[in-house]
Amino acid sequence: MIIGWDIGGAHVKAALVNDKGIVINVYLEACPLWKGLQFLHQAVNNILSILPPANCKHALTMTGELVDLFDSRDEGVKKIITAIQALIGQHELSIYLGEQGFINATRLKKEHYPFIASANWLASASWVAQSVGDALFIDIGSTTTDILLSQNKELNIQGVSDYQRLQSQELVYTGIIRTAVMALTQSADFKGQPIGLMAEYFATMADVYRLTGELNEAHDKTDTADGKEKTPPASAKRLSRMIGYEFKMSEIDLWKQFALTLRSYQKQQIKTACQRQLTRVLINKNTHLIGAGIGRFLVKQIATDLALPYKDFSELFNDDLKNSEITIADCAPAVAVAYLNYKK
């Protein structure tokens, strides 16, 4: 069996694929890596402790090298791989090098590090290209959104590094949980008129989606902005601080409406970036929007807005998941890197 790992800066995701190519489990653990490598050890060990007692090969991709725990990306790549090797022991570990495929960890050299850094999106997008052909793949996660175009079963991308992808808007730094509301917009409509938002870390998008009823609490493994409870009233109170308006429980519907307003700003930001990619090619009725990540409910709505067919990333795989709150599409890079390693 193969377990695919996606080591992020805030979460560790993993997927277990059996010898018939069937996804039999997916895993999601909190991992505030910027606080120290011990959190990576804890998250990975939590997953390893519930794996079936079988010999597994391991395939690894990452974005966690970006956190400010490390002085450079190269240092982050090296330390993450070293940690994973120690945790899995003698099991075979393959490292994803993007377009160059995989390399056994024992053969790894420093010159490989740039190809390993933040390549997780490429694993997911490559699988979409192989499986669907003409598509726009959109992965909306807790922190970021990836938007990648494919044609004729090949990727049609403008950037590879995060710097290049931020320029091309194939990477949009907005997500469903960890994004601060102050990063979304400087003003918003409230009670029928525009108002400025405070540039303070008072609330996050998790508060917004908790109030709209779209947040799956199984996905929310991040502390709130004030360290207090994860309830709709607490989220409303955090949002109220953004505009200096005193929260009253009797006005909870007012904050639900404000949450919908903020939601619309984020959706439009992502939709505009999607349209930018789609204008690069001649689209047709078979050009699908493929939704992944915990925020893919927005992708489904954007597909409707653009009159294009929608397909869930989970539909591209065979699975035998039973009563799991976490799905294949929630852990897209981990599943993709496992499958790419399985098919190589």
C-alpha positions in Angstrom: 0.0 0.0 0.0 1.0 3.6 -0.5 0.4 6.5 1.8 0.6 10.0 0.3 1.7 12.8 2.5 1.0 16.5 2.1 3.0 18.4 4.7 1.6 22.0 5.0 2.4 24.8 7.3 -0.9 24.5 9.2 -2.1 20.9 8.5 -0.7 17.5 7.6 -2.9 15.6 5.2 -2.5 11.9 4.2 -4.2 9.3 2.0 -3.9 5.6 2.1 -4.2 3.8 -1.3 -4.2 0.0 -1.4 -2.6 -2.3 -3.9 -5.6 -2.2 -6.2 -5.5 1.6 -6.5 -8.4 2.2 -4.2 -8.4 5.1 -1.6 -9.3 3.4 1.7 -8.7 6.3 4.1 -7.8 10.0 4.3 -6.5 11.9 7.2 -6.3 15.5 8.3 -4.3 16.7 11.4 -3.6 20.2 12.7 0.1 21.1 12.4 1.1 24.7 13.4 4.6 24.0 12.0 5.7 27.6 12.5 5.7 26.9 16.2 8.2 24.0 16.0 9.0 20.7 14.4 7.5 18.9 17.4 4.1 19.7 16.0 5.0 17.9 12.7 6.1 14.9 14.8 2.9 14.9 16.7 0.6 15.2 13.6 2.5 12.5 11.6 2.6 10.1 14.6 -1.2 10.6 15.2 -1.8 9.4 11.6 0.8 6.6 11.8 -0.8 5.3 14.9 -4.1 4.6 13.2 -2.7 3.1 9.9 -3.4 -0.6 9.4 -0.6 -2.9 10.3 0.7 -3.4 6.8 3.9 -2.6 5.0 3.5 0.8 3.3 5.5 2.8 0.8 5.3 6.5 1.4 5.1 9.4 -1.1 5.7 13.0 0.0 4.9 16.5 -1.1 4.8 19.7 0.9 4.3 23.5 1.3 5.4 23.6 5.0 8.9 24.7 4.0 7.5 28.2 3.7 6.9 28.7 7.4 9.1 31.2 9.2 10.5 28.5 11.5 13.0 27.9 8.7 15.6 30.5 7.5 15.1 29.4 3.9 13.1 27.0 1.7 16.0 24.7 1.3 16.4 24.4 5.0 12.6 23.7 5.4 12.6 21.0 2.7 15.7 19.3 4.3 14.3 19.4 7.8 10.8 18.2 6.9 12.2 15.2 4.9 14.6 14.4 7.6 11.8 14.4 10.1 9.5 12.2 8.0 12.3 9.7 7.4 12.9 9.4 11.1 9.2 8.9 11.8 8.5 6.2 9.2 11.7 4.3 9.9 12.8 1.8 7.3 9.8 2.2 5.0 10.5 3.4 1.4 10.0 7.2 1.0 9.6 8.8 -2.5 9.8 12.6 -2.8 7.7 14.4 -5.4 9.7 16.6 -7.7 6.9 18.0 -9.7 7.3 17.6 -13.5 10.4 15.5 -12.8 8.4 12.8 -11.1 9.7 11.1 -7.9 13.0 10.4 -6.4 13.9 8.0 -3.6 14.7 9.9 -0.4 18.1 8.1 -0.2 19.1 9.6 -3.5 18.1 13.1 -2.7 20.5 16.0 -3.3 20.4 19.7 -2.5 19.8 20.6 -6.2 16.4 18.8 -5.9 15.1 21.0 -3.2 13.7 23.8 -5.4 11.6 21.2 -7.3 10.2 19.8 -4.0 9.3 23.1 -2.4 5.6 23.9 -2.6 4.9 21.4 -5.4 1.8 19.9 -3.9 -0.6 21.8 -6.2 1.2 20.3 -9.2 0.4 16.8 -8.0 -3.3 17.5 -7.9 -3.4 19.5 -11.1 -1.4 16.8 -13.0 -3.9 14.2 -12.0 -6.8 16.4 -13.1 -5.1 16.9 -16.5 -4.6 13.2 -17.0 -8.1 12.3 -15.9 -10.3 15.0 -17.3 -8.4 16.8 -20.1 -10.0 20.3 -20.7 -10.6 21.7 -17.2 -10.0 24.4 -14.7 -8.9 22.9 -11.4 -9.6 25.0 -8.4 -8.5 23.9 -4.9 -9.8 26.2 -2.2 -8.2 25.3 1.1 -8.0 26.8 4.6 -5.4 29.3 3.6 -4.9 29.5 -0.2 -6.6 28.9 -3.5 -4.9 27.2 -6.5 -6.4 27.8 -10.0 -4.8 25.7 -12.8 -5.8 25.2 -16.4 -5.4 22.0 -18.4 -6.0 21.2 -22.1 -5.8 18.0 -24.1 -4.6 16.2 -21.0 -1.7 18.5 -20.4 -1.3 21.4 -17.9 -1.4 24.9 -19.4 0.2 26.9 -16.6 2.1 30.2 -16.5 4.0 29.9 -13.3 5.7 27.2 -11.2 7.1 29.0 -8.1 4.8 30.8 -5.7 6.2 34.1 -6.8 5.3 33.4 -10.5 1.9 32.0 -9.6 1.0 35.0 -7.5 1.8 37.1 -10.5 -0.3 35.0 -12.8 -3.2 34.7 -10.2 -2.9 30.9 -10.4 -2.3 31.2 -6.7 -4.6 33.4 -4.8 -3.8 33.8 -1.1 -7.3 33.5 0.3 -8.8 30.5 2.1 -11.9 29.4 4.0 -10.6 29.2 7.5 -7.2 30.9 8.3 -7.5 34.1 6.2 -8.0 37.2 8.3 -11.1 39.2 7.4 -9.0 42.3 7.3 -7.1 40.8 4.3 -10.3 40.3 2.3 -11.4 43.9 1.9 -10.9 47.4 3.4 -14.6 48.2 3.4 -17.9 46.3 3.2 -21.6 47.1 3.2 -23.3 46.9 6.6 -26.9 47.9 7.3 -27.2 49.3 3.8 -24.2 51.5 3.7 -20.4 51.0 3.2 -18.1 51.0 6.2 -14.4 50.6 6.6 -13.0 47.5 8.3 -10.4 47.7 11.0 -7.0 46.5 10.1 -6.8 44.2 13.1 -6.7 40.4 13.5 -10.2 40.3 15.1 -11.8 37.7 12.9 -11.1 35.1 10.3 -13.0 33.6 7.4 -13.9 30.6 9.6 -16.1 33.0 11.5 -17.8 34.0 8.2 -18.5 30.5 7.1 -19.6 29.4 10.6 -22.3 32.1 10.3 -23.3 31.1 6.8 -23.6 27.5 7.9 -21.1 26.2 5.4 -18.2 25.4 7.7 -17.6 21.8 8.4 -16.2 21.8 12.0 -14.1 18.7 11.2 -12.1 21.0 8.9 -11.6 23.7 11.4 -8.5 22.8 13.4 -7.2 26.3 13.8 -7.5 28.6 16.9 -9.9 31.5 16.6 -8.6 35.0 16.4 -9.4 35.6 20.1 -8.8 32.1 21.3 -12.4 31.7 22.3 -15.1 29.3 21.4 -16.2 28.2 17.9 -19.9 29.0 18.0 -22.0 31.3 15.8 -22.5 33.9 18.5 -18.8 34.0 19.3 -18.1 34.3 15.5 -20.6 37.2 15.3 -18.9 38.9 18.2 -15.5 38.6 16.5 -17.0 40.1 13.2 -18.6 42.9 15.2 -15.2 44.1 16.3 -14.1 44.5 12.7 -16.5 47.5 12.4 -16.7 48.7 16.0 -20.4 47.8 16.4 -21.4 46.3 19.7 -22.7 42.8 19.4 -26.1 41.8 20.7 -27.5 38.3 20.5 -30.9 39.7 19.5 -29.2 41.0 16.3 -27.6 37.7 15.3 -29.3 37.8 11.9 -27.6 41.1 11.2 -24.2 39.3 11.5 -25.3 36.4 9.4 -26.1 38.9 6.6 -22.8 40.6 7.1 -21.1 37.2 6.8 -22.9 36.7 3.5 -21.6 40.0 2.3 -18.0 39.2 3.2 -18.5 35.8 1.6 -19.5 37.5 -1.7 -16.2 39.4 -1.7 -14.1 36.3 -1.4 -16.1 34.4 -4.0 -15.8 37.3 -6.4 -12.0 37.5 -5.9 -11.7 33.8 -6.7 -14.2 34.0 -9.6 -12.2 36.9 -11.2 -9.0 34.9 -11.0 -10.8 31.9 -12.6 -12.1 34.1 -15.5 -8.5 35.4 -16.0 -7.4 31.8 -16.6 -10.3 30.9 -18.8 -9.8 33.9 -21.1 -6.4 32.3 -22.1 -8.1 29.5 -24.0 -11.1 28.7 -26.2 -13.4 27.0 -23.7 -16.2 24.7 -24.7 -19.2 23.0 -23.1 -16.9 20.1 -22.0 -14.5 22.4 -20.1 -15.2 21.4 -16.5 -14.5 23.2 -13.3 -12.9 20.7 -10.9 -13.5 21.5 -7.3 -11.1 20.5 -4.5 -10.4 21.6 -1.0 -12.6 22.4 1.9 -14.0 25.5 0.1 -15.1 23.7 -3.1 -18.7 24.6 -2.4 -17.7 28.0 -3.8 -16.3 26.4 -6.9 -19.6 24.7 -7.5 -21.3 28.1 -7.4 -18.7 29.7 -9.6 -19.3 27.0 -12.2 -23.0 27.8 -12.1 -22.3 31.5 -12.6 -20.0 30.7 -15.6 -22.5 28.2 -17.0 -19.8 25.5 -17.0 -20.1 21.9 -15.8 -18.8 21.1 -12.3 -17.1 17.9 -11.1 -15.8 17.1 -7.7 -12.2 16.0 -7.4 -13.3 13.0 -5.4 -15.0 11.6 -8.5 -11.7 11.1 -10.2 -10.8 8.2 -7.9 -12.0 4.8 -6.7 -12.5 4.7 -3.0 -13.8 2.6 -0.1 -14.2 5.3 2.5 -16.6 4.6 5.3 -18.3 7.2 7.3 -15.4 9.6 7.0 -15.9 13.3 7.8 -12.8 14.0 5.7 -13.1 13.3 1.9 -10.7 12.7 -1.0 -11.3 16.3 -2.2 -10.4 17.7 1.2 -6.9 16.2 0.9 -6.4 16.5 -2.9 -2.5 16.7 -3.0 -2.1 13.8 -0.6 -4.4 11.6 -2.7 -2.8 12.8 -5.9 0.8 12.2 -4.9 -0.2 8.7 -3.7 -1.9 7.9 -7.0 0.9 9.3 -9.1 3.4 7.2 -7.2 1.1 4.2 -7.6 0.8 4.7 -11.3 4.5 5.4 -12.0 
